[in-house]
Amino acid sequence: MEILQTPENALSHSVVNAIIHAPIEKVNIADWLLNLPDEEYQKCSVNHIAAGVTTTYDGQPMSINVEMIGNALVIQHYVATVHRPDYCRMLSVSDTITANGRSKVQVLWELKVTALDENTCEYTNEIHATATPEFFAFIKEHGITLAQAAAARQEASDIHNHEETPLFAKSIEKKALTGTYGI
């Protein structure tokens, strides 16, 4: 069940845009993401460890991503709640592992593409992280305030998003223009 992000549970919100030099008719974010090879995912950030694609029990497409966000190892179980050529909405209750132990964070990842002209698109990579009940218990147990946790997550998420977004855009562009992956 999705937790709606509010000021009381928000950990981070990062939005980064990049240009794709391809006509929007050729861009298919859902196809790119839900067929993304592990090696290509790893090329899009020094902090990307592994990626794979599977389905939920009821057949919804799912992307499993393993990466470092700041000092946390994050295992994301992204369910594709919307998967269209121009927009994907991926929702995960992600495992986070730090030196202090393990917890869970909800992550909403939105991937969007909009036409700028007949040969160019803008790619938007938007990430919302929301505290779960397990996360609130974790920070309480370790004497960390939500404000402290949110500040650390916001900084780490922004740094990570600024690195991966332009590389995602290049990968999407190549797939749109050639039908193959490779940055």
N, C-alpha and C positions, 0 to 999 in steps of 0.2 A: 504494500500500500504506500502510495506516494505521500511524503511529508511536504506540505507547502512551505516555501521559504518565507519567513517573517523576520523582522528585526531581532526577535528574541532567539532565533536559532540559526541565523545566517553566519556562515563561515567565510565565504568568498564569492565573488562574482567577477569574472574576467571576460572581456570581449576584445577580440583582435580581428582585424580585417586584413585581407591580402588580395592582390589582383590575380585573376586567372585570364590568360590570353587565349581564350577560346570562346566560340559562340555558345550561348546558353543551351541551345538545342543539342549540343554534343556533350554537355556536362551532366553526369548522373552520379550525384553524391551517394545515393543508396547503393548503387552497384559498386562504386569505388570502395566504400567503407565495408560493406558486407562480403567483400571478396578480397580484402586487403591482405596480401601476403605478410607473414611475420617479418621477413627481412626488410620489406618496404616500410613497415611501421617503425622498425628500429632505426632506419635511416632518417626519420623525421624528428628525432631528438636523441641527444646523448643519454637521456634519462629513460628512454623506452627500452624495456627489457624483452617483452614478448607480447604477441597478439595472436588471437585465433578467433574463429567464428564457429558458432554452434546454434542451437535453438533451445527455447524453453520447453518444458513438458508439453505445453499446448501448441507448440509449433512457431512461436514468435521468433524472428531472427534475433541473434544475440552476439555481441562482440565482447570477448574477454581480453582485457588489456592489463599488462603488468608494467608498472613504471615507478620511478622515484619522483615524488613531489616534495621538494624541500628535503627534510630528513626522514620522510616517511616512505616506506615501501607500500604501494597502493595496488591492490588487486581489484579491478573493476569488472563488474558483471553487467554490462550495458544491454538492456532489453530495448529493442527498436520499437518504441510505441508509435512512431510515425516514420515511414521510410519511403520517401519520394525522390525523384531526380533532383529537385531543388531544395529539399529540406529533410533532415533526419532529426528526430527527437529521441535521444538515448538516455535511459534512466537506469541508474545502478545504486544498489546498496553495496558500497565498496568496503573491503577489508583494508584497514590501515595498520601498519606495523611499524613501531618506532622503538627506540631504546627503552622507553617506559612500558612497552607492552602493545597489546592489540586492541583495536576498537573498530567501529563501523561509522561511515559517513555516507550520506546520500549525495550522489552527484548527478546533476542533470547536465547533459552535453547536447548542445544544439549546433548543428552544422547547416549553414544556409548559403545559397548562391542566388545573386540577383544580377540581371543584365545591366551593364552600363552603356553598351552600344552593341552593334551587331557582331563584334569580334572580341568583346571584353566583358568579363563578369567580376563581381566582387564576392569573395568568399568571406563568410563570417564564422568564427569559431567562438562559441559562447559557453562558458562553464559556470555553473552554480553549485557550490558545496553547502550542504545543510547538515547541522548537527542532528544526530539520532539520539534516542534515549540512552543507548549504549555509550555514545560519545559523551553525553552529559555526565554519566556515572564515571567514566574514565577520567575526565578532567577534574571532577570533584575529588576523586580518589588521589590524584596527583597534585592537588593544590594549584591548579591552573584555572584562571578565569576564562570565560567565553571570549572576552575582549582580547586577551593574550593569545588564545588559540586562533581566533579569527584574524588577528594581525599577522601572525606567522603564516597561516594558510593563504591569506590574500597576497602577501609578498611572493610566496613560493608559486602560487597558481599563476600570477601575472608573468613571472619570469619564464615559467614553463610554457605558457600559452604564446608568449612572444617568440619563443624559439620554434615551436612546432607549427604554428599557423602558416607562415610563409612556405615551409617545406611541405605541409599538407597541400597547399594551393598548387605548388609545382607538380606534385604527384597527381593531383586531380587533373591538372592541365594536360600532363603527358597522357594519362588514361583517356581523356576526352579526345585528344588529337590523334593518338596512335592506336588506342585500344589495348595498350600494354602499360605495365607499371614500370617505374624506374625514374629516379630523380637525377 
